[in-house]
Amino acid sequence: MDHGPVQQNPASRLIERPRLTGLMTESESRVMLLVAPAGYGKTTLARQWLTSRSQGYGWYQANSASSDIAALALGVAAAAASVMPHAGATLRSRLRASANPAEQAESLAADLAADLASWPVDARLVIDDYHLLAESPAAEEFIQSLVASTEVPFLIASRTRPSWVSAKKLLYGEVIEFGRTVLAMTHDEAAEALSQSHADMPGLVSLAEGWPAVIGLAALLPYPLPTDTGEVPDTLHDYIAEELYLGLSEDLRWKLSQLSLAPLIDDRLGRALFDDETKGVFEAGCSTGFLTKQATTYEMHPLLRQFLRAKLPEFDFVAIRETARLIGESYANETRWDEAASVAVEFDFAELMVRVLEEALDAVLSEGRLTTLIRWLEPAQALAPTASIVRLAASKSPSVPKIGWPQVQWPVNLHIPSQKTTYWHRGSSYERDRLHISTIVKTKRWHSSRRQKHKHAHPQTSDDLYGADL
């Protein structure tokens, strides 16, 4: 299908920043920060600099799950493993045995730090979108401890400064911060970026106030902006995005709007949505500036994602929900549970939320991701309160019969903790939640096993006694 004219070469959207890469190369600070609001090219700059150095690096992309210290620690370890292949073994063992990872931030960091003792001096460990983990004190404590207990050079991109970076650290050069003022494009840089597409775009450089997101989009316009454009930068970004959007075919507008629903975009998702058209859709998205191709994924800038989502009311509501369902199912089929859960919560997909809980339960528990599991249980209670696994989780007591389950004789060796001796008197609510979730897992496994045995012996009465599999 024709997705409209190709307006620009995809590479033309990537604006080189030699001034900034030079400053980064000259820095002698072990911890380097890129701190600015969305649209200042932090991620792009980090990639350009790392590529120009031809040195090894590990890249951790923070996401909504990063506030769970277990997910964060495992993710950082996996990123570090691209430089130190065996990083994280001790960390994983501790998480499997941990009753409360949130209270073990320093110990978890020490475990990983021991594996990074011989980290190459020229290699960087990158944490992108750090602000997504900053809402969790335990997550920040983990990163702070990891930085303090290693000699690893860090590069952190964030919309906000990490809480552990003090004025003293900045003053003494322990940490260097490239902030909004430094990351903004100078008048000459902006003029050069626009020179290949528009020799003269009156007033834009001044109006943009050096905001790379605006200037990058303006470079993709097939014509100059009118001379009376007077919007402030935030509005100007949407103004230019609107001009680009109107230049697309109606079919491509819809397909890009579909992609704006997806937290993670890759070829597998594309095939789930577009089948044989996937390649053409992605190429058109890159050519028009709405997508940027990375090694194995495609990125949609947060500002453009926000813009496209604002366009969704123009399309059929049923088609939007069907798109979201396909996206969620695609993530679940690929065991991308965090992404699947986020789609389920946003669009109130009860069946998908229950699937996430049932199929991911053992995996997240084995990784110590109790915070993530508890976070999933909250919307699950609202979306599917009668589902077996949710009813167990919602119970105030691990006693299954109290929540309407069949009255069965529990085996002695199941070791369900009693309300008196264990559940209410083990300290923190976090520990009680962990014990409760552990009971869910035991119950789930025992119930399924018992049902299968009974079904084999009494196929006509098994469902009546035990219900459906959990």
N, C-alpha and C positions, 0 to 999 in steps of 0.2 A: 504494500500500500504506500502511496505517496504521502510523505510526512511534511511536505512543504519544502521551500528552497533552503539550501544550505547557505547560511549567511556569513559564517566565518570559519576559518580553520580552528579546530579545538585548541590547538596550542596557543592561539593568539590571546586566549583569555588569561593565560598564565603570565603575569607581569613580573619580569625579573627585577630583583631589588638588590643590586650590587652594593649600594651604600650600606644596607643593613647586614648583608652576609659578610661584608668586610668588617663591620663593627663586632659581629659575633666571633669571627675568626681571631680578631685582636684581643678579645677578652681572655683574661687569665682566671676568671672565677669558675669554680667547680660546679656551682649551681647557677643556671641561666634561666631567667624568667621572661616569657613573652606575655604581657598582661594588658589586655584591652578589650573593649566590647566586641560583639560579633561584627564581622565585616572588615576587620583590620588585617586580614591575611596572615594570621598567626600560624595556622597549620601549613599553609602553602610556603611561607617563609622557612619554617622548620625543615620541610622536605627539601626545599631548594638548597639550604645550607648543608644539610647532611649529604645530599647527593654530590655537591661540589667538593666535599672533603674526601670522598671515596674511602671513608672509614666505616667500620662496623657500628651498628646501633641496634638497640631493642626499642620497639615502639608499642606502648600501651595506650589504647584508645579507651578513655573512660566512658562510661555510659550510665544509665539509670541504676544498674545493679551495683555500681562501684561503691555506693554507700554501705554495702554489706562488706565488712572487713575481710571475710573469707573469700568472697568473689574478687575483691581487690587484690588480695595477697596472691591468689592463684593466677590472676591475670598478669600482674607485674612479673611473677616468676616465669610465666610462659613467654612474656616479652624478653626477659633477660636470657632465656634459653636460646634465643637466636644468636647470642654472643657466647654464652656459657651453657652448653647443651645439657648439663646435669643439674642446673639450678632448680631448686624447689623441692627436692626429694624429702628432706627433713621437715620442711614446712608442711607438705601434704600429710605426712605421718602425724604431726601435731594436730592438724585440723581434724583428722579422722577421729582423734581421741578427745578433742576439746569439748568441754561442757559449755563454754562461753567464750568464743573467739574474741568478742568485743572487749573482754577484759584482759586479753593477752596480746595486745598490739605490740608491745616491746619485745616479747618473746618470739612472736612470729617474725618480726623484723630481724631479730638476731639470728634466727634460723636461716633466713634467706641471705642475710649479710655474710654468714660464714661460707655460703656457696659462691659468693661474689668476691671473695678475698683476692683472687688473681685477675680481676676484671681489667682488660686492656686500658691503658691510660688515655688512649685517643678515642675510645668508643663511648658513645653517649647512651644513656637510658632516658627515653622520652616518655613523658606523660602528657597526653593531649586532652584538652577539655577537663582540666583538673577541677574546675568549679563544680562539676557534677558529683564529685566525692566529698567536697568541702562541707556538705550538710551533716556529715557524720564525724563527730569528734574522734571516734576510734579509728576511722579511716585516715584522718589527718595525722593522728598520733603514729600510725603505722608508717606513713611516708616520712614524717619527721624523724622517727627512730632509724629508719633505713638510711636516710641521708646522713645522719649523725654517726652511724656505726660502720660506714663504708667509705671508700675513696672513689666511689663511682661518680663520674661526671653526669649531672642531670640536666635535662632541658625540659622545662615545664611550660606548657601553653595554657592560659586560663583567662577567664573574664574577670576574675578577682585574685588578689594576691593571697597566697597561702597564709593562714593565720600564724604559722610558726616562723615566718620570715619577718624578723624584727628590723627596726631602723638601724640598730647597731650592726647587724649582719650586712646590710646594704652599705653602711658607712665604711666598714672595714674591708669591703670587697669580697666577703665570703660568698655573697650572692650578688649577681648583677641583674637588674631589671630593665628591660626595654618596654616602656609603657606606651600609652596611646599617642603621646606627643612625638616620640621617636618613630613609632610605626606608621604614623600618618605620612602620606606622600607629600613631598615638597612640590612647589609649583613647577619646577623643572621636570621632576619625575612624572607628574600628572600630564604635563604637556607632551612629554615624550611618549607616554602610553597612548595618548590620543592621536599622535602625529600620523600613524599609519592608516587610520580610518577617517579622521577628520582634521584637516589642517587648522580649522578654526571652529571652536564650539563656544560661542560667547558666554562668558560668565560662569561656565560650568566648574572650572578649577576652583574659583573662589567659593561658589555655592557648596561644593562637595567638602570643603574644609579638610582636604587631604584624605578623605575616607576611601580606601582602596576598593571597597565593594561597589560604590557608586561609579568610580572611574573605570573599573573593570567592566561593568555592564555598559557604560556609555561607549566604550571602545567597540562593542558588538553592534551598536545601532547602525542600520543601513543609511542613516541620514542624520544631520546635525539636529540638536534640539532647537526649538524656536527661541528667538532672542528674548522673549518676555518671560521665560521660565524663572520663577522666583521662589520655588519651594525650599524649605529648609532641608538639610541632608536626609533625615529619615523619610520624609515625604518624597524627596527626589529619587531615592532608591526605588520606591514603589512606582513612581512616575515612569522611570526608565524601564523597569521590569514590565510595566503595562504596555509600553511601546513594543518591546520585544515579543511579548505574549500575543499581541494583536497581529504580529507578523507571522504567526504560526498557523498551520492548517487547523481546522476544528478538531480533526482526529488526533493530532499531536498534542493539542491543548488538553484533551481528555486523558490521553495516556500519561503525560507528565503529571497531571493532577492526580492520577492513580498512584504514581510513584511517590508522590508527596505523603501518602499515607503510610509508607513503609519506613520503619526505623533503620533498616539495613537493606541496601540495594546491591544485588549481584546477579550473575547470569541465571542462577537457579530460580530466583524470584521472577526474573524477567520471563523465563519460559513458563512459569506458572500463570502469569498474567497474559502474556502476548504470544506464546507458542512460537511459531515460525517467524513472527514479526520482530522478535526480541532484538536481533542485531540492528535492524533498521531503526527501531525506536531509540536504542541507546546511542547510535551514531548521530541521529538527529538531535537528541537531547544534548550531546556534547557539542555539536556544531553550533547550536543556538545558545550555548552558554548556561543552560539549566542543569547540566550534569558535568562532572569532571571525572575522567577515568583514572582509577588507581590500579595497583597491581592486580587485584582480584575482585575489586568492588567498584562501585560508582558512587560518587559523593554528590549530594545536593546541598548547597549552602543553606544554613538555617534561615537566612533572610528570604531566599527564594522558596524554600519549603513553606515558610509562613505565608508568603505571597500566594503560592499555588493553592494552599489550603483555604485561603480566603475566597478562592474562585470556585470551590466545590459546590456551593449552592446553585451554581449555574447548571449543574448536571443532575441526572435522575437519582433520587435518594436510594432507591432499590439497587441501582447499579453501583453506587458508592459502597453500600453495605456488602454487596456480593464481592466487590474488589477487596474490601477489608477481610472478608472471610477467607478468600483465596490466599491473601498474604499471610494471615494467621496460620492457616493449614500448612502452607509452604514452610514456614518457620518450624512448626511442630514436626513435620515430616523430616526436617533436617536436624532435629533435636536442638534447635535454637530456642530454648525455653524462655529466656528473658524477653526476647522479642515477641514470641508468641503470647506471653502473658500480658505484655503491654498492649497488644492489639485487642486481646480479649477484654481487658479492663476498659479501654477507651470506647469500644463498640458494644459492650454488654453481651459478649458471646459466652453464655453459660457453658455450653458444651465444650468449647475450646478451653475454658478455664479449668473445668473438671479434668479434661484430658491432660493438661499441663501438670496438675497436681498428681494425678495417678501415675503418669509415665515418668515424671521427673523426680518423684519423691525420693527414691533410693539414691539417685545421683547427687541431689543437692545435700542430702543428709551425709553422704559419704565424704562430701567436700566441706562439711561444717557450715554450710550456708543457711543457718537457722534464721537469720534476719530476713533473708530473701523468702524463705518458706512462710514465715509468719506474715510477711507483707502480701504474699499471694493469697493466704487464707482469708484475709479481711474482705476483699471483693468477692471471693468465692462464696462467702456466707450470704452476701446480698444477691448474688447471681443464681446460685444453685443451693439453697438452704436444705433441700431434701435429698441431695446426692449423698450416697453412703459415706464417702470419704470426708465430705464437708460436715455432715452431721457428727461424725466422730470428732473432727477438729473443733467444732463449735461447742461441744459439750463442756460444761464446767467441771466435770469429773471424768476420769478415764473409764468409769464404769459404763460399759456399752449399753446394758439394758435400760439405763435411765433415759436414753435418747431414742427409744422406740425401736430398738433392734430386736430380732427374735430372741426369746429367752433360751439360750443355749448354755451348756455346761462348759465353762472355760477350763482348759487343761491346766493342771497345777504348775507345769514348768513354763507357762507363759510369762509369769512374773509381772503382772500388771500392778503398778504401784498403788497402794491403798491411799485413800484420801487422808486418813489420819496420820500415817507414818511418813508419807513421801511427798504427796503433791502440794499440800498447803504449808509444809514446814521445811522446805529445802532452801529458803533464802529468797533470792531475787525472782521477780516475775519471769525474767529471761530463762532462768533455770527451770522454773515450772513449765514454761512453754516447751522447753527442750524435752523434758520428761514426757509431756503430753504428746508431742510429735513422735517421740520414740515409741510410745504406746500405739499410736496410729499405725506405724510401720509393722510392729509385731502383730497387731490385730489384723491388718490387711493380709499379711502373709499366712497367718494361721487360718483366717476365715476362708481364703481362696483354696488353701490346701484341703481343709475340712470339707468344703463344698464339693470339690472334685471327687474326693473319696466317697462321699455320700451319694453323689450323682451316679457314680459307677454302680453302686449297690442298689440304689432306689431312685431310678431316673424320673419317676412320676412325682415324687414328693420333695425332691431336693430343693427346687426353687422356692416352694412354699416355706420350707424350714429355714433356709439360709439366704434367700433373696438372690439377687444378681451378684456376679463377681464385683469386688471393689475396684 
